[in-house]
Amino acid sequence: MPAADYVIVGSGINALVAAALLGRKGRKVVIVGRNDRIGGAIRTAEITAPGFVHDVMATTRGRSRGFTTSAPRPTRDPD
Ligand SMILES: Cc1cc2nc3c(=O)[nH]c(=O)nc-3n(C[C@H](O)[C@H](O)[C@H](O)COP(=O)(O)OP(=O)(O)OC[C@H]3O[C@@H](n4cnc5c(N)ncnc54)[C@H](O)[C@@H]3O)c2cc1C
């Protein structure tokens, strides 16, 4: 594994946003997760019948605030 400036444990939305902000600043970030897919509680999965995908937990974030990347930026920088 290449040397990283930051190691983030877990791949939920907060980890992904922190990693993106740090990456924008040129920092090397490694995300370590325990699941086979990223997203934490905010992800879509085929959990009922084949071909039918569902929001597993969070269901209103995208519709009420726009997609995550267009949401207001955090006031505190993680770096
Ligand atoms: C039932 C439910 C419904 C919700 N509905 C909404 C909604 O409608 N709208 C909305 O805006 N929000 C909703 N939320 C809240 C939203 O899902 C959370 O605020 C958001 O997902 C939190 O993101 P996070 O990155 O902080 O944590 P999480 O999404 O919980 O991600 C944390 C990740 O870290 C991993 N992890 C933890 N410990 C370790 C470890 N030791 N090693 C490796 N990996 C680890 C976990 O497996 C997980 O993947 C809901 C939450 C729940 C539980």
The ligand as an SDF file (V2000), in Angstrom:
LIG
                    3D

 53 58  0  0  0  0  0  0  0  0999 V2000
  -32.7090    3.7050    9.4600 C   0  0  0  0  0  0  0  0  0  0  0  0
  -32.0250    5.0070    9.0920 C   0  0  0  0  0  0  0  0  0  0  0  0
  -32.6650    5.8890    8.2150 C   0  0  0  0  0  0  0  0  0  0  0  0
  -32.0640    7.0940    7.8770 C   0  0  0  0  0  0  0  0  0  0  0  0
  -32.7160    7.9250    7.0240 N   0  0  0  0  0  0  0  0  0  0  0  0
  -32.1440    9.0770    6.6480 C   0  0  0  0  0  0  0  0  0  0  0  0
  -32.7730    9.9300    5.7010 C   0  0  0  0  0  0  0  0  0  0  0  0
  -33.8500    9.6390    5.2270 O   0  0  0  0  0  0  0  0  0  0  0  0
  -32.1350   11.0750    5.3520 N   0  0  0  0  0  0  0  0  0  0  0  0
  -30.9340   11.4240    5.8670 C   0  0  0  0  0  0  0  0  0  0  0  0
  -30.4240   12.4730    5.5090 O   0  0  0  0  0  0  0  0  0  0  0  0
  -30.2850   10.6120    6.7510 N   0  0  0  0  0  0  0  0  0  0  0  0
  -30.8730    9.4680    7.1500 C   0  0  0  0  0  0  0  0  0  0  0  0
  -30.2380    8.6530    8.0560 N   0  0  0  0  0  0  0  0  0  0  0  0
  -28.9740    9.1080    8.6100 C   0  0  0  0  0  0  0  0  0  0  0  0
  -27.8230    8.8720    7.6370 C   0  0  0  0  0  0  0  0  0  0  0  0
  -27.9010    7.5540    7.1370 O   0  0  0  0  0  0  0  0  0  0  0  0
  -26.5630    9.0840    8.4350 C   0  0  0  0  0  0  0  0  0  0  0  0
  -26.5620   10.4060    8.9780 O   0  0  0  0  0  0  0  0  0  0  0  0
  -25.3370    8.9410    7.5770 C   0  0  0  0  0  0  0  0  0  0  0  0
  -25.3740    7.7820    6.7920 O   0  0  0  0  0  0  0  0  0  0  0  0
  -24.1230    8.8920    8.5020 C   0  0  0  0  0  0  0  0  0  0  0  0
  -23.0120    8.7470    7.7000 O   0  0  0  0  0  0  0  0  0  0  0  0
  -21.6210    8.3760    8.3530 P   0  0  0  0  0  0  0  0  0  0  0  0
  -20.5970    8.4190    7.2670 O   0  0  0  0  0  0  0  0  0  0  0  0
  -21.3880    9.2430    9.5350 O   0  0  0  0  0  0  0  0  0  0  0  0
  -21.8100    6.9280    8.9540 O   0  0  0  0  0  0  0  0  0  0  0  0
  -22.2780    5.5550    8.2810 P   0  0  0  0  0  0  0  0  0  0  0  0
  -23.0780    5.7580    7.0400 O   0  0  0  0  0  0  0  0  0  0  0  0
  -22.8820    4.7800    9.4140 O   0  0  0  0  0  0  0  0  0  0  0  0
  -20.9330    4.8800    7.8350 O   0  0  0  0  0  0  0  0  0  0  0  0
  -19.9920    4.3860    8.7570 C   0  0  0  0  0  0  0  0  0  0  0  0
  -19.2320    3.2670    8.0670 C   0  0  0  0  0  0  0  0  0  0  0  0
  -18.1080    2.9280    8.8470 O   0  0  0  0  0  0  0  0  0  0  0  0
  -18.0330    1.5220    8.9260 C   0  0  0  0  0  0  0  0  0  0  0  0
  -17.3110    1.1930   10.1440 N   0  0  0  0  0  0  0  0  0  0  0  0
  -17.6560    1.4890   11.4140 C   0  0  0  0  0  0  0  0  0  0  0  0
  -16.7450    1.0250   12.2550 N   0  0  0  0  0  0  0  0  0  0  0  0
  -15.7970    0.4310   11.5000 C   0  0  0  0  0  0  0  0  0  0  0  0
  -14.5750   -0.2520   11.8160 C   0  0  0  0  0  0  0  0  0  0  0  0
  -14.1580   -0.3880   13.0780 N   0  0  0  0  0  0  0  0  0  0  0  0
  -13.8420   -0.7300   10.7890 N   0  0  0  0  0  0  0  0  0  0  0  0
  -14.2510   -0.5720    9.5150 C   0  0  0  0  0  0  0  0  0  0  0  0
  -15.3910    0.0470    9.1440 N   0  0  0  0  0  0  0  0  0  0  0  0
  -16.1530    0.5370   10.1550 C   0  0  0  0  0  0  0  0  0  0  0  0
  -19.4650    1.0400    8.9250 C   0  0  0  0  0  0  0  0  0  0  0  0
  -19.5550   -0.2980    8.5300 O   0  0  0  0  0  0  0  0  0  0  0  0
  -20.0580    1.9950    7.8920 C   0  0  0  0  0  0  0  0  0  0  0  0
  -19.9040    1.5080    6.5740 O   0  0  0  0  0  0  0  0  0  0  0  0
  -30.8080    7.4360    8.4060 C   0  0  0  0  0  0  0  0  0  0  0  0
  -30.1400    6.5350    9.2670 C   0  0  0  0  0  0  0  0  0  0  0  0
  -30.7350    5.3370    9.6060 C   0  0  0  0  0  0  0  0  0  0  0  0
  -29.9900    4.3810   10.5300 C   0  0  0  0  0  0  0  0  0  0  0  0
  1  2  1  0
  2  3  1  0
  2 52  2  0
  3  4  2  0
  4  5  1  0
  4 50  1  0
  5  6  2  0
  6  7  1  0
  6 13  1  0
  7  8  2  0
  7  9  1  0
  9 10  1  0
 10 11  2  0
 10 12  1  0
 12 13  2  0
 13 14  1  0
 14 15  1  0
 14 50  1  0
 15 16  1  0
 16 17  1  0
 16 18  1  0
 18 19  1  0
 18 20  1  0
 20 21  1  0
 20 22  1  0
 22 23  1  0
 23 24  1  0
 24 25  2  0
 24 26  1  0
 24 27  1  0
 27 28  1  0
 28 29  2  0
 28 30  1  0
 28 31  1  0
 31 32  1  0
 32 33  1  0
 33 34  1  0
 33 48  1  0
 34 35  1  0
 35 36  1  0
 35 46  1  0
 36 37  1  0
 36 45  1  0
 37 38  2  0
 38 39  1  0
 39 40  1  0
 39 45  2  0
 40 41  1  0
 40 42  2  0
 42 43  1  0
 43 44  2  0
 44 45  1  0
 46 47  1  0
 46 48  1  0
 48 49  1  0
 50 51  2  0
 51 52  1  0
 52 53  1  0
M  END
$$$$
